[in-house]
Amino acid sequence: MAEKVDVLICGSGSAGLCAALWLSLYGISYRVIEKRPGPLEIGQADGVQTRTVEIFDAFNIAEPLLRDSYHVLEIAFWVSPNHDGTIRRSHFAADKETAISHQPHVILNQARLNEIIIDEIRRVGEFPVEYGTEVKTVEVDAELAADPEAYAVRVTAEQGGVAKEYAAKYVLGCDGAHSTVRKALGFKMLGDTSDSVWGVMDVYPLTDFPDIRKKAVIHADAGNLMIIPREGDSMVRFYLELPTGTKVKDVSLESLQAHARKVFSPYRMEIAETAWWSAYAIGQRRADFFTKSHRAFLTGDACHTHSPKAGQGMNVSLQDGYNIGWKLGAVLTGQSPASLLETYVSERESTATELIEFDRYFTQLFSSKYRAANGITSEQFAEGFVKSGRYTAGQAVKYDQSAIISLNPESKTLAANVDIGMRLPTAQVVRWSDAKAVQLPKLLPSVGRWYVVIFAGDINDAAAAARLEKTAAGLKAVAEQHTPAGADPDSLIDPVLVLSGKRTSVSQEAIPEFFTPVTGKWKMKSLHKVVFDDESYNSGHGHAYEAYGVDPAVGALIIVRPDQYTAKVTTVADVEGVASFFQGFLNKVR
C-alpha cells in the first residue's frame, strides 16, 4: 500500500533541504528520499553568496555558517604583461560592493551547509528522511490534480532491493543534473556545451605565490586560473582553463598539476596532497518545463545547470527551495489557494533563464579564446568581473508582476531605493524597547509571515500621529480577516513600525497597540516591532530613511513576503490597497 504524504522531496541537496526546513516550520507532513546511503560527506560546491548568507540569517542559522567559513574580502588580479611566461599582480579589488549586502561572501563546503540546515530541521522537529532510496517512476494524475486535497502524484522507488510506493499531494524533484524525476515526467534539458574545458582541484599547495590565501584571478600566457581559498588555513581550490582541444576524458590529475605549475611561473607550485579533482566542459542548460500540473515541480540542478565559476549552482538551487517551500506551506495550511504555486514557476523559470545568460557572459570573460577574438584586455576583464558582483552575490533576482508582486511605477516617489520584486535592502535601525541596533531584515525572519513595514515619520507631529492611528486601525481589521481564530494576531500579517526622530522622545502610549500585540505562550506585549532611525549608543546612525529613499514627512508602507522579497510599496494611508492586495492570495477565515 502506498505511503501517503503531503510533500515528497526527492533529493537532499540544498534545494530539497531548504524546502524541508520551510515545511517543518509550517508543520507540514513530508518525507525526503535520497539515493545516497547517508548525508553528503564531501561537498563539491563551496561558494556561498551573500544572498544565501542572508537566507541562513533569516532562518537564524547564520552563526555556524559564518564561524566555520572562509570570508572572501579581496580579489587579486594577476597578468602576464610581457608575455614571457611569467605573471605579476596588476591590482587588488574588494570582493563585493558594501552596498550589495551587509553579509559577507564566504566559502564553506556543501556538506557542512547541509548539516547546518538538517540540524535546524531537527531542532524544529523530526527529519523524515530515507537514505539509500532511488526513485524509479513518477506519475501525475491530471484529473486528480484538479482536486487540491487529492494525492495526485504516485512515486515508486527502491530501497535495498525492496520496492516502495508513495502517494503525495506534491512532489519536488531536487535530485540533481541527472534527475530521475525530470526524466520520469518526460522533460528535457535544453542548452549547449562549449568546447572550453576546465579542471578543478582542492589541494594543499607548497608555494611562494604571495596571494595563495586570497581569491585571485590569473591571466597567464599558459592559460587562466582562479584561486578560491577554502575554509581552514590550508586547502585551496584551483579552477584551471585547459588548452584548446582538450577532451574531458583525457584529463588526469598529473596533467592538471603540471598545467598549474606553468600558470604560476615564476613562482614555485608543488602539491602536497589533492583532496578532490575533476574536469568538465562549460555548459548552460535549462529544463523545458518546471512543473507537471503544478503537482510535481523541478528545482535546482534538476532544471538548470551553470558553470561552477560564477557560484550559481548550489546557491540558486537553495533559493529555488527557499521560494517554493513557504508557498507549499501556505497552501497546505490553508492560508492560500493552490494557485499560489504558479508563482514558483513564473518566478524561478525567468530567474534561471536570466542567470544562465549571465553565466554564459561570465564564462566567456574567462575564456582566453573569446577575449582574444573580441579584443578584451585584462583591465577590461577585471572591470567586468567587479561589475558582475550583484549577480555573483545572488542579489540580481527580480520577480515580475503576479498575485504576490504588485508593481507600481509611483513607488519610487515613496521609497526611491526599494525595488518591488527584489529582496528588501538592509539598513541599521534602533529598537525602541531596548536601544539595540539591528539590521531591519532581522525583524523579518523566515517564519512564514507577511510583513507590513511602515515608515511613519516623526509621530511627535500631530498629523503624522493621527495618520498612523487611522492606518493601524485599518490594518488590524485586514489582519483579522486572514488570521485564524486563536492564533497570535501577528502570526500571518506582522507589523513593523519604523519611526524617525529621537527614540527617547516617544512614549509607549503614543504607539498604536497594533504594533505592540499581545502574543506567545505567556500573552506578553511584543515590544520589538517598533524601531527608530536614530543614533545608537555603539554602532552609529543607520540613516535608514535615507538608505531606503523615504521622505520622513511623506512616509511609505512596504509589504515584504515571507522570503524577504518586496511585494508592494504604497502610501501609509493606503489601507484599502493593502486589503485588496492580501485578498488576492490569502484566504479569508472570518
VEXZATI-739052 format. One line per field, with one value per residue (C-alpha): chain; x, y, z negated. Coordinates in Angstrom, 1 decimal. Layout:
c (A/...)
x (X/...)
y (Y/...)
z (Z/...)
This chain:
c (A/A/A/A/A/A/A/A/A/A/A/A/A/A/A/A/A/A/A/A/A/A/A/A/A/A/A/A/A/A/A/A/A/A/A/A/A/A/A/A/A/A/A/A/A/A/A/A/A/A/A/A/A/A/A/A/A/A/A/A/A/A/A/A/A/A/A/A/A/A/A/A/A/A/A/A/A/A/A/A/A/A/A/A/A/A/A/A/A/A/A/A/A/A/A/A/A/A/A/A/A/A/A/A/A/A/A/A/A/A/A/A/A/A/A/A/A/A/A/A/A/A/A/A/A/A/A/A/A/A/A/A/A/A/A/A/A/A/A/A/A/A/A/A/A/A/A/A/A/A/A/A/A/A/A/A/A/A/A/A/A/A/A/A/A/A/A/A/A/A/A/A/A/A/A/A/A/A/A/A/A/A/A/A/A/A/A/A/A/A/A/A/A/A/A/A/A/A/A/A/A/A/A/A/A/A/A/A/A/A/A/A/A/A/A/A/A/A/A/A/A/A/A/A/A/A/A/A/A/A/A/A/A/A/A/A/A/A/A/A/A/A/A/A/A/A/A/A/A/A/A/A/A/A/A/A/A/A/A/A/A/A/A/A/A/A/A/A/A/A/A/A/A/A/A/A/A/A/A/A/A/A/A/A/A/A/A/A/A/A/A/A/A/A/A/A/A/A/A/A/A/A/A/A/A/A/A/A/A/A/A/A/A/A/A/A/A/A/A/A/A/A/A/A/A/A/A/A/A/A/A/A/A/A/A/A/A/A/A/A/A/A/A/A/A/A/A/A/A/A/A/A/A/A/A/A/A/A/A/A/A/A/A/A/A/A/A/A/A/A/A/A/A/A/A/A/A/A/A/A/A/A/A/A/A/A/A/A/A/A/A/A/A/A/A/A/A/A/A/A/A/A/A/A/A/A/A/A/A/A/A/A/A/A/A/A/A/A/A/A/A/A/A/A/A/A/A/A/A/A/A/A/A/A/A/A/A/A/A/A/A/A/A/A/A/A/A/A/A/A/A/A/A/A/A/A/A/A/A/A/A/A/A/A/A/A/A/A/A/A/A/A/A/A/A/A/A/A/A/A/A/A/A/A/A/A/A/A/A/A/A/A/A/A/A/A/A/A/A/A/A/A/A/A/A/A/A/A/A/A/A/A/A/A/A/A/A/A/A/A/A/A/A/A/A/A/A/A/A/A/A/A/A/A/A/A/A/A/A/A/A/A/A/A/A/A/A/A/A/A/A/A/A/A/A/A/A/A/A/A/A/A/A/A/A/A/A/A/A/A/A/A/A/A/A/A/A/A/A/A/A/A/A/A/A/A/A/A/A/A)
x (0.0/1.3/2.6/0.6/2.5/1.6/5.0/7.6/11.0/13.3/16.8/18.5/20.7/20.4/17.1/15.4/16.7/15.7/12.2/12.1/13.1/10.2/7.8/9.0/8.3/4.8/4.2/3.5/3.7/6.6/9.3/12.7/14.1/17.7/19.7/22.9/23.4/23.6/24.1/26.6/30.1/32.2/30.6/31.9/30.2/31.7/31.0/28.2/26.7/25.8/22.1/22.5/24.1/21.1/18.7/20.6/20.3/16.6/16.3/18.5/21.3/23.9/26.2/27.7/28.0/29.9/32.0/33.2/33.7/36.5/35.4/36.2/37.1/39.6/40.4/43.9/44.3/47.4/48.5/51.4/52.2/55.4/54.2/57.4/55.7/55.7/53.0/52.8/50.0/48.2/45.9/43.6/39.8/37.1/35.2/31.8/30.4/29.4/26.0/25.1/24.7/25.8/26.6/29.9/30.7/32.0/33.4/32.2/31.7/28.2/28.3/28.7/26.0/23.6/24.5/23.6/20.1/19.5/20.4/17.8/15.2/15.8/15.6/12.2/11.0/12.0/13.8/11.8/14.5/15.0/18.6/19.5/16.2/16.2/13.3/12.0/8.8/6.8/3.2/0.9/-2.9/-4.1/-7.7/-6.9/-4.6/-7.8/-8.7/-6.5/-7.0/-6.1/-2.9/-2.4/1.2/2.4/6.1/7.7/11.2/13.6/15.4/17.9/16.1/12.7/10.1/8.4/5.4/4.3/1.2/1.8/-0.1/3.1/6.5/9.7/12.4/15.6/17.7/20.4/21.5/20.8/17.3/15.2/12.1/12.7/13.2/10.1/8.0/9.2/11.0/14.3/17.2/17.8/21.1/24.6/28.1/31.1/34.5/36.0/37.3/38.3/39.8/39.2/41.4/41.1/44.8/47.3/49.9/53.6/54.3/55.9/53.0/52.1/48.3/47.6/45.2/43.2/40.6/42.8/42.3/45.4/45.6/48.9/50.3/49.7/46.0/43.6/43.4/41.2/42.1/39.4/40.8/38.9/37.7/40.5/44.0/45.4/43.2/42.9/40.7/42.1/39.9/42.1/41.3/42.8/44.3/42.0/41.2/41.4/38.9/37.4/38.2/41.9/42.4/44.4/45.4/49.0/48.2/46.2/49.1/51.6/49.4/49.1/52.9/53.1/50.5/52.2/55.6/58.0/56.5/57.1/53.9/54.1/51.1/51.5/48.1/45.0/41.7/39.5/39.7/37.6/37.3/34.3/33.1/31.5/27.7/24.4/21.1/17.5/14.6/11.8/9.2/9.5/6.2/3.6/0.1/1.5/1.8/5.3/8.0/11.7/14.2/18.0/20.2/17.3/16.0/19.1/22.8/25.6/29.4/30.9/33.0/30.0/29.0/25.4/24.7/24.3/23.1/20.4/19.3/18.9/17.0/14.6/13.8/13.5/10.9/8.7/9.0/7.0/4.4/3.7/3.4/0.9/-1.2/-1.2/-2.1/-5.0/-3.6/-3.6/-5.2/-3.2/-2.8/-0.1/2.2/2.0/4.3/7.1/7.2/6.9/9.5/12.1/11.9/12.6/15.3/17.0/16.9/18.4/21.1/22.1/22.5/24.7/26.6/27.3/28.7/30.7/32.2/33.2/35.0/37.2/37.9/41.2/39.9/36.8/38.9/41.4/38.6/36.8/39.8/39.1/42.1/43.0/41.9/38.5/38.2/38.8/36.3/33.6/34.4/33.7/30.6/29.2/29.2/25.5/24.9/27.7/26.4/22.9/21.3/20.2/17.0/13.9/10.4/7.7/4.1/1.9/-0.6/2.2/4.2/2.3/4.4/3.7/5.7/4.9/6.6/9.9/8.4/7.8/10.8/13.4/15.9/13.5/12.8/9.5/10.2/13.7/14.8/14.3/17.7/19.1/19.8/20.5/17.7/17.5/14.9/12.6/12.3/15.9/18.1/19.7/21.0/19.8/19.6/16.0/15.7/16.4/12.8/11.6/12.7/11.7/8.9/6.0/4.7/4.0/5.4/3.9/6.7/5.5/7.8/5.5/7.9/8.0/4.9/5.6/4.0/0.2/-0.7/1.7/0.4/-3.2/-2.4/-0.7/-3.6/-6.0/-3.8/-3.2/-6.9/-7.4/-4.5/-5.8/-9.1/-7.2/-5.1/-8.1/-9.8/-7.0/-5.7/-7.2/-9.2/-7.0/-3.7/-1.5/-2.6/0.8/1.1/0.3/0.5/3.2/3.5/6.9/7.0/10.0/9.9/12.1/13.2/14.5/13.8/13.7/11.1/8.3/6.3/4.6/1.2/2.0/2.4/-0.7/-1.4/-1.4/2.4/2.8/0.5/-0.1/1.4/3.1/2.7/2.5/0.5/3.0/3.1/5.6/7.8/10.4/8.4/9.0/12.3/13.8/16.1/18.2/21.7/22.7/25.0/27.7/27.0/26.5/23.5/22.0/20.2/17.5/15.1/17.9/19.0/15.5/14.9/11.9/10.9/10.0/7.4/5.6/6.4/5.8/4.3/6.2/4.8/7.5/7.0/7.9/11.1/12.0/11.2/9.4/5.8/4.3/5.1/2.3/1.3/1.0/-2.7/-3.5/-5.2/-7.7/-4.8/-3.2/-6.5/-7.0/-3.5/-3.8/-7.3/-5.6/-3.9/-4.8/-7.9/-10.4/-11.1/-13.7)
y (0.0/3.5/5.7/8.9/12.2/15.8/16.5/14.0/15.6/13.6/14.5/16.0/18.7/22.4/22.8/19.9/20.7/24.3/23.4/20.7/23.4/25.6/22.6/21.8/25.3/25.2/21.7/20.0/16.2/15.5/12.9/13.2/10.3/10.2/7.9/8.3/6.0/8.9/12.7/14.3/13.9/15.8/18.7/19.8/23.2/25.7/29.4/30.9/34.0/37.0/36.3/32.7/34.0/36.4/33.4/31.5/34.6/34.7/31.2/32.2/29.7/32.0/31.9/28.4/29.2/32.5/30.8/27.9/29.5/31.4/35.0/36.4/40.1/40.9/39.8/39.9/40.2/38.8/39.1/38.3/41.8/40.9/37.6/36.0/33.1/34.9/36.6/39.7/41.2/44.1/45.3/44.4/45.0/44.5/41.2/43.0/46.4/47.3/48.4/45.0/43.4/43.7/39.9/38.6/36.3/33.1/29.7/26.5/23.1/22.0/19.0/21.4/23.7/20.8/19.7/23.2/23.0/19.5/20.4/23.2/20.9/18.5/21.4/22.2/18.6/15.3/14.9/12.3/11.1/7.7/7.2/4.6/5.1/5.5/7.0/4.7/6.3/9.5/9.7/12.7/12.0/15.1/14.5/14.2/17.3/19.4/18.5/20.3/17.6/14.7/12.7/13.2/12.0/8.4/7.7/4.3/3.8/1.1/0.8/-2.1/-4.2/-3.6/-1.8/1.3/3.4/6.8/8.8/12.6/15.8/17.4/16.1/18.1/16.9/18.0/15.1/16.9/17.3/13.7/13.9/10.8/12.9/15.1/12.1/10.4/13.5/13.5/16.9/17.7/19.9/22.5/24.3/23.8/22.7/24.7/23.3/25.0/22.5/23.4/21.4/21.9/20.7/21.0/21.0/21.6/23.7/24.2/27.6/31.0/32.6/35.6/35.6/31.9/32.8/35.3/34.9/35.5/35.6/34.8/35.6/33.9/33.0/29.4/30.0/31.2/30.1/31.2/30.6/30.1/29.6/27.0/27.1/26.5/27.7/25.1/23.9/25.9/25.3/25.9/26.4/25.9/26.7/23.9/24.2/24.4/21.0/19.2/16.4/15.8/12.1/12.8/15.0/13.5/14.8/14.8/17.0/19.4/19.8/20.3/22.9/24.8/24.9/26.6/29.2/30.1/30.7/32.1/31.1/27.6/25.5/21.9/20.0/18.2/16.5/16.6/16.2/16.1/16.9/16.8/18.2/19.5/21.2/24.5/24.4/26.0/24.2/24.7/22.3/22.9/22.7/23.2/21.6/18.9/20.0/22.2/19.0/17.9/20.6/20.6/22.5/23.2/21.3/19.2/22.1/24.4/23.9/26.6/27.0/26.5/29.7/32.1/30.3/29.9/26.2/25.4/28.9/29.1/25.6/26.6/29.7/27.5/25.6/28.9/30.1/27.0/25.9/28.7/28.6/24.9/25.7/28.5/26.3/23.2/25.1/26.7/30.2/30.5/28.8/26.3/28.9/30.5/27.7/29.0/31.9/29.4/28.5/32.1/33.4/30.7/29.9/33.5/33.7/30.5/31.9/35.3/33.7/31.3/34.3/35.9/32.7/32.5/36.0/35.4/32.2/34.0/36.6/33.7/32.3/33.2/32.4/34.7/37.6/37.4/37.3/40.3/42.4/42.2/43.3/42.2/45.5/45.2/41.7/43.0/45.8/43.3/40.9/43.6/44.9/41.4/41.4/41.8/38.6/36.7/37.8/36.5/39.9/40.5/38.5/40.5/39.0/40.3/41.3/38.5/37.9/38.4/41.1/44.5/46.6/50.4/53.0/55.6/53.5/55.3/58.6/56.9/54.7/55.6/52.9/50.0/47.8/45.9/42.3/42.3/41.4/44.3/46.1/46.4/49.4/49.8/50.8/51.1/49.1/51.4/48.9/48.3/50.7/47.7/48.5/45.9/45.5/45.9/42.5/40.9/41.9/40.0/36.4/33.4/32.0/32.1/35.6/38.5/41.8/45.3/47.7/51.2/54.3/56.7/59.6/61.5/60.8/63.7/65.6/65.5/65.0/62.0/60.5/60.8/59.3/56.3/55.7/55.5/53.2/50.9/50.5/49.7/47.2/45.5/44.8/43.5/41.1/39.8/38.8/36.3/35.2/32.0/32.4/31.7/32.4/35.2/38.5/38.8/35.1/35.8/39.6/41.0/44.8/46.6/50.3/52.4/55.9/58.9/61.4/60.8/57.4/58.6/61.3/58.8/57.1/53.7/55.4/57.2/53.9/52.2/48.9/47.2/47.4/46.0/43.0/40.5/37.2/34.0/31.4/34.0/36.5/39.3/42.5/42.3/45.5/44.6/45.6/49.3/50.8/54.2/55.7/57.2/57.3/54.1/54.1/52.0/51.5/55.0/56.1/53.9/56.7/54.2/56.7/57.9/54.4/53.4/56.7/57.6/61.2/61.2/63.9/61.6/58.1/54.8/51.4/48.4/44.8/42.2/38.5/35.6/35.2/38.9/40.0/43.3/42.8/46.2/49.8/52.3/55.3/55.0/55.7/53.1/50.5/49.8/48.9/46.7/44.9/44.3/43.0/40.4/39.3/38.4/35.3/34.9/33.1/34.8/33.0/35.4)
z (0.0/0.9/-1.9/-1.9/-2.5/-1.7/-0.1/1.2/1.7/4.0/3.2/0.1/1.7/0.9/2.7/1.0/-2.5/-2.2/-1.2/-4.0/-6.6/-5.5/-5.6/-9.1/-10.3/-8.8/-10.4/-7.1/-6.6/-4.2/-3.5/-1.9/0.1/1.1/3.3/1.4/-1.6/-4.0/-4.3/-1.9/-3.3/-0.8/1.0/4.4/4.2/1.9/2.8/0.6/2.0/-0.2/0.6/-0.7/-3.9/-4.3/-3.9/-6.6/-8.8/-8.1/-9.4/-12.4/-11.4/-10.0/-13.1/-12.4/-8.7/-9.4/-12.1/-10.0/-6.6/-4.8/-4.3/-0.9/-1.2/1.5/5.1/6.5/10.3/12.0/15.6/18.0/19.2/21.1/22.5/21.3/19.4/16.1/14.1/11.9/9.8/11.5/8.7/5.8/5.6/3.0/3.4/3.2/3.0/-0.5/0.7/2.1/-1.3/-5.0/-4.8/-3.5/-0.6/-2.2/-1.3/-3.0/-1.6/-0.8/-3.2/-6.1/-4.8/-4.5/-8.1/-9.4/-7.7/-8.9/-12.5/-12.4/-10.9/-13.8/-16.3/-14.9/-14.9/-13.3/-9.9/-8.0/-5.5/-3.9/-2.6/0.0/1.7/5.5/7.5/10.3/11.6/11.1/12.4/12.1/12.4/14.3/13.2/9.5/9.8/10.1/6.5/4.1/1.4/3.7/3.5/7.2/7.6/7.4/7.0/7.0/5.5/4.4/1.1/0.6/3.3/1.8/3.8/2.2/3.3/2.2/2.8/2.5/2.9/4.2/5.3/5.6/7.9/6.2/7.5/9.4/13.0/13.9/12.3/12.4/11.6/14.6/16.9/15.5/16.2/19.8/19.5/21.4/20.7/23.4/23.9/25.1/24.1/25.3/26.4/23.4/20.8/17.2/14.4/10.7/7.8/4.0/3.0/0.2/2.0/1.2/2.8/2.6/4.5/2.2/2.8/2.1/-0.7/1.3/4.0/7.1/10.9/13.0/16.8/17.8/21.1/20.2/19.5/16.9/13.3/10.4/6.7/4.1/0.6/-1.4/-5.0/-7.5/-6.8/-4.4/-1.5/1.7/4.8/8.3/11.4/14.4/18.1/20.1/23.6/26.6/27.9/24.5/24.0/20.6/20.8/21.4/18.3/15.4/12.0/13.2/16.2/14.0/11.6/14.4/16.0/12.7/12.4/15.8/14.9/11.7/13.2/11.9/8.5/7.1/7.0/5.7/4.4/1.1/1.4/3.6/1.7/4.8/8.5/11.6/15.2/17.0/20.2/19.8/20.4/19.5/19.7/18.6/18.4/21.0/18.2/14.4/13.4/14.3/13.5/10.6/8.6/9.4/9.5/10.5/8.5/8.6/11.0/12.0/14.0/14.6/14.7/14.7/14.8/11.3/11.6/11.2/8.0/9.1/8.8/5.1/4.3/7.0/6.0/2.4/3.5/5.5/2.4/0.4/3.0/3.2/-0.5/-2.0/0.8/0.2/-3.5/-2.8/-0.5/-2.7/-5.9/-4.1/-4.1/-0.3/2.6/4.7/7.5/5.3/6.5/10.1/9.0/8.3/11.9/13.2/10.8/10.9/14.7/15.5/12.9/14.3/17.8/16.8/14.7/17.5/19.8/17.1/16.6/20.4/20.4/17.2/18.7/21.9/19.8/18.5/22.0/23.4/26.9/26.5/25.1/27.9/30.5/29.0/28.0/24.3/22.3/18.8/17.4/19.1/17.7/14.2/14.6/15.9/13.1/10.5/12.2/12.2/8.4/8.0/9.9/8.3/4.9/5.7/5.4/9.0/8.8/9.6/9.8/12.2/11.6/10.1/7.4/4.9/6.6/7.1/9.4/9.1/11.1/8.5/5.8/6.4/5.3/1.9/1.4/4.1/3.2/2.9/5.9/6.0/6.8/5.3/1.8/-0.7/-1.2/-4.6/-6.9/-10.6/-12.9/-16.7/-18.7/-20.7/-23.6/-24.5/-22.3/-20.5/-17.0/-14.4/-10.7/-9.6/-7.9/-11.4/-12.2/-9.2/-9.9/-7.7/-9.9/-7.4/-8.0/-5.7/-7.0/-6.7/-7.3/-7.9/-7.7/-9.6/-10.1/-13.4/-15.4/-17.7/-14.9/-15.5/-11.8/-11.5/-14.7/-13.6/-10.2/-11.9/-14.3/-11.4/-9.4/-12.4/-13.0/-9.3/-9.2/-12.3/-10.6/-7.5/-9.5/-11.5/-8.2/-7.4/-10.8/-12.2/-15.5/-18.5/-16.6/-17.6/-15.9/-14.2/-13.1/-9.5/-8.9/-11.1/-11.5/-11.8/-12.6/-11.6/-13.1/-12.6/-15.2/-18.7/-20.1/-23.7/-22.9/-22.2/-25.0/-24.7/-24.9/-21.6/-19.7/-18.4/-20.0/-16.6/-16.7/-20.2/-20.0/-22.9/-21.8/-22.7/-25.5/-28.2/-26.3/-26.7/-24.8/-22.0/-22.0/-19.4/-16.3/-16.8/-15.7/-15.2/-12.6/-15.3/-16.7/-18.6/-21.6/-20.0/-16.3/-15.0/-12.9/-10.2/-8.3/-7.4/-5.8/-3.6/-2.8/-1.6/0.1/-2.1/-3.0/-6.7/-6.0/-3.5/-4.7/-3.0/-3.5/-2.3/-2.2/-2.4/-1.6/-3.8/-1.7/-2.3/1.3/1.6/2.7/2.7/1.9/1.3/-0.9/-4.7/-4.4/-1.7/-3.8/-1.1/1.3/-1.3/-1.9/1.8/2.3/-0.5/0.7/4.0/2.5/-1.2/-2.2/-4.5/-7.7/-9.2)
